[in-house]
């Protein structure tokens, strides 16, 4: 019995890191708008923190993907998890000093920005390391399903994150960040104990595993991913402000309500991944062709949303769309390259969401200050031509000799 339990634990432990990362990120994004306003930051300043850390995350993901080919997947995953845990504790400490008046103004903003960027350098190893591990342990036929399970683990974390954030925020706005750091640390201990080491590419293959960002085999898929994740980044960064200003809530109730809507989003994504990705096993491009129109409808609904039920409906549509687009995008990129390029490809695929988060939060918060409806008009206009493009792209599938 102990052997069976240990075998099951090893089978599922690869997903512990992305679960912890998904939970932590959903907590951070649920709390950041309220924390930012609590210490006197303007909306666009809060958006800039996300954008700059996403730029670093984008660069780091590509590097960690290649490093995982040399070091192996496990050490890279562990670096990412420990970086996330320690960095989040430092992030919480700085906001605490700001709330209690010890630090403030430009100094506080600079320290928070620097800490988040330094954290992003290290934590960006978790996603590409885990994606490459899944690519190593699946076949082309089961690749989309494996990426779907990976996305489902992240979404389970994203469901639980806002729920815990809402409960813990009732005691302190900082407590959710501390909890997120502890969860990431626990995941690191679990991965260190149970995850087996995967193969390391021989030196003759390591130098050939570098990929151009817009490699023609998957460049079109990257463009679709950019549209999806830019839109989502704008929503994730501005929705809390829209909820607070529309429903006239204070900081703690804003964090709780925003967390509830994002929990709905993640639950809908998990439902889509469980049914259409895992059971029906649709092809990667078909997942994108179904998911992207759902996202466009969700973004359009937010233009006119003025009540909690309307926000909830938009999050359901958005969750269904993301639940299909995420694994479809990752599987399409993975299938386009050879076995020796999986680490580099996983780094690029993991970097694209952060690339969307570079310009999205700044553009979204700036447009929000002009007019609260403008961010959602922008992302609807971005998604409409992208939906058309999804139906015209032919997926490249690499065949090993």
N, C-alpha and C positions, 0 to 999 in steps of 0.2 A: 504493500500500500504506500509506504514512504517513497519507494522508487517511482511509482505511478504519479504521486503528487509532485515529486521533484521534476519528472518529465513534463507534466502539464505546466509547471511554473516556468521551466526553461522555454517551452513553446510560446508562452505569452509574455515573457519578460521583455522582449524587444519593444513592446508597445508601452511599457511603463514610462519611458522617457518622454514620449510625445504626449502621453496622458498628463504627466506632471507639467509639461510645457504648456499644453492647452489650458489646463486649469489655472496655472499661474498667469498666463497672458490675459485670459478672460477676467481675472481678478484685477490685474493692473489696469486694463482698459476700462473696467467698471469704476475704478476708484480715481483714476487720474484726473478727469474733469473736475470732480468735487475737490480733490486735494489741491489741484492747481488754483482754483478759485479761492480756496481756503487760505492760501499763502499769497494771494494777490496777483497771480499771473493772468494775463489776457489770454483769450481763446487761441489766438494765433501763436502765442508763445508756447502754449501747451502743445499745439500741433507741430511746432518746430522741434520740440524734444523728440516726438515720435519720428518725425522725418529724418533727423540727423542720425538717430540710433538705427533707423531702418537702412540708411545708406551704409553704415558700418556693417550691419547684419548682412546686407547684400554682398559686400566685398568679402566678408568672412566666410559666408556659406560656400562660395566658389572655392576658396582656399582650403577649407576643411574637407570638402568633397575629395579634392586631390590628395590631401594628407591622409585620408582614410584608406587610400590605395597603398600607401607606404607603411602606415602604422597599424592598419587593421581598423575595423569598424568600432570595436568596443572602447579603445582608449579615446577616440574622438567623441563618442557619445558621453563618456564620463566627464571629459573636459567641459562639454557643453552644459551638463547638468550641475556640476559644481560651480561653474561660472554663473549660472542662473541663480543658484541658491545664495551665494555670497553677494552677488551684485544686487539682488532684491533686498537683502538685509540692509545694505548700504543706502539704497534708494529710500527705504522706509525711514532710516535714521535721519537723513537729510530733510525729508519732509517733516519729521517730528521736530527738528530744530527750527524749521520755519514756522510751524504752527505755534510753538511755544515762544516765539519771538527771539530766539538766540541768534538766528541768521535771517537775512532778508534781502530783498532787492536783487541787484545784479550779481552779487557774490553767490547768493543761494541758487539763483538760476544757472550760473555757470557751473557750480559744483554738481547740481542735479543733471545738467546736460552732460558733463564729463563722465559722471558715474554711469549714466545709462549707456553712453557710447562705449565705454570700456567694458561694461557688462555684455553688450551686444557682440563685441569681438569674440568673446569666449563662448557665449551661449549659442552662437550660430552653428556650433558643431553638432548639436543634437539631431536636428532634422536631416541634414545630408547623410550623417553617419547611419541613422536608422533607416532611411530610405534605401541607401546602398546595401545595408544588411538584408532588407526585404528583397531587393533585386537579386542578391546573391542566392537567396534560399527559395526563390520561386522560378517557375518556368514561364515562357512567353504566354502560355495559355492561362496560367493562374496569376499573371502579373497584376492585372486590373483588380482582381479580387484581393490580392495581398496589399496593394496600395489602398484599397477600400477599407480593409481592416485597420490599416495604419491611420487613415483619416477618421475612422470611427472611434479609435482610441482617443485621438485628439478632441473629437467632439464630445465624447463622454466627459472628458476633463472640462471642456467648455460649458457643459451643462451644469456640472457640479460646482465649477468656479463661481459663477454669479450667485448661485444659491448660498454657498458659504460666505461669499462677500457680503450679501445682504444681511445675513445673520450676524456676522462679525462686525459689520459697520455700525450696528446698533450700539456697540460698546466703544469702538474707536475706528476712525477712518484708516488708521495705520495697521490695525490687527490683520486685515486680509492679506497685506503684503508679507507680514511675518509668517503667516500660515502658508502662503505660496512658497516661500523660501524653504520652509521645513518639508513640504511635500516634495520639492525638487531634490533636497538632500536625501530623503528616504528613498526616492527612485534611484538615485545614484548608488546607494548602498545595495539595493536590490539587483541592479544591473551588474555591479561589480562582483556580486556573489554568484549569480546564476547564468548570466549571458556567456555562452561559449565564445572563444576567439575564432574569428573567421580567417580565411586565407588572406595573405598579403601578396599583392602582385609581385612577380619577379622583377628585378631591376630593368630588364630589357623591355618590359611593358610599361613601366612607370612613366617614362618620358613621353610615351605616345598617348597617354591618357588625358592630355590637355585638350579641351574643346573650346572652340570659339563660342562666344555668347549667342550669336545668331547663326549657328551652324545651319545650312540649308535643310538638313534632315528634320529639324524640329523648329525652325524659326517661326513658321506660321502659328504653331501651337503656343510658342512663347508670346506672340502678339495677342492671342486670345487670353492667355493667362494674365498678361499685363492689364487688359481691359477689365477682367473680372476682379482682380485684386486691387486695382486702383479704385474702382467703384466701392468695393467693400471697405477699403481703408478710409474713404471719405465718410461713409456711413458710421463706421465704428468710432471715428474721431469727433463727429458732430452730433450724433444722435442724442447723447446725454444732454448737451446744451439745448437741443430742440425739445426734449422731454421736460427739462427743468423750466424753460421759458414758456412752453405751451401750457403745461399743467400747473405752473406756479408752485414749484416744490423747493424745499431747502436742500442743502448739500447731502444730508444722509438719506432723505427720501428719494432724492435723485439717483444716488448710487444704488439704492434698493430697487427702484423701478427700472432703471437701465439694466441692472443685472437680471431682472426678471425677463425683460424683452430679449436679451442676448441668450438667456437660458432656453427660451422658446425657439430662437434661431438654431441653436446647437441641437436641440431635440429633433427639430424637423430635418436637419442635416443627417443626423444619425438614422432617422427613419428611412430617408432616401438611400443611404448607404447600405442599410440592412436588407432592404427589399430589392432595389434595382441593381445595386452593385454586387452584393453578395449572392443573392438568390437567382435573379434573372440573368446576371452576368452579361450585361450589355457591353458592346465594344467601346473603347475609350472615346472615339470621336462622336459616337451616338450619345454618350453621356453628356458631352459638351453641347451637342445640338439640342438636347432637351433642357439642360440646366440653364443655359444662357438666356433664353427667352423668359424663364421664370424670374431670373435676376432682374431683367429689364422691367418686368411688371412690378416687382417689389420696389425698385427705385422710383418708378413713376408714382406708385401709391404714396410714397413718403412726401411727394411734393404737396399733397393735399391733406395729409394725416394731421388730425387735430384732437385726437382722443386716444385713450389707451387701447381700446379694441382695434382701432386703425393701425396703430403701431404694431400691435400683436399680429395682425394679418400680414402686414408687410414683412415681419420677421419670419413668419411661416414660409412665405414664398421665397424669401432670401435664403433661408436655411435649406429648403429643398434644392434650390439652384446650386448653392455652394456644395451641398452634399454630393451632387453629381459632378460638378465641374472639377472639384479638387482631385479625387482619384482618377478621373478621366484625363486630366492634364498631366499628372505625374506618370501614369501608365503610358500615355502617348509618348512622352519624352524618353522614358526608360526603354520602350520597345524600339525606338528609332536608332539605338546605338548598340555596339558590340558589348560582350561581357566585360572586356578589359576597360571599357569606358564608363561603367556604371557609377563609379565613385564620382567622376567629374560631372556626369549627367545629373546625378542626384544633387550635387552642389549647385548646379545651374537651376534645376527645378525648384530647389528650396530657396534659392535667392530671388526668384521672380516675385513671390508675394511681398518680400521686403522692398523690392524695386518699386512695386505699386505703392508702398507705404512711404516712399521718399517724397514724392510731390503731392500725393493725395491729401495727407493731413494738413499741409500748409495751404494748398489751394482750397480745400474744403472749409477750413476755419476762416480764411480770408473772405471767401464768398459768403460764409455765414454772417460775418460782421456787416457785410453790405446788405444782404437779404437772407433770412433763414431758409428760403425755398431754393435759392440758387444752386447750392451744392447738389441737390437731387435732380435738378434740371440738367446740370452738367453731366452727371453720371448716366442719366437716361439717354442723353444724346451720344455718349461714348458707346453704350452697350448696343444700341440699335444697329449701327453698321457692323459691329463685331458679331452680332447674331447672324447677319447675312453671310459674313465671311466664314463662319463655322460650317455652313452648308456647302461651301465651295472648296474647302481644304480637303486634300487627300492625304491620309496618314501614311508616313513612311514606316515600314517595319523591317528591321535588320534581320537577315538570315545568316546564321553562323555557318562558315564553310565546313 
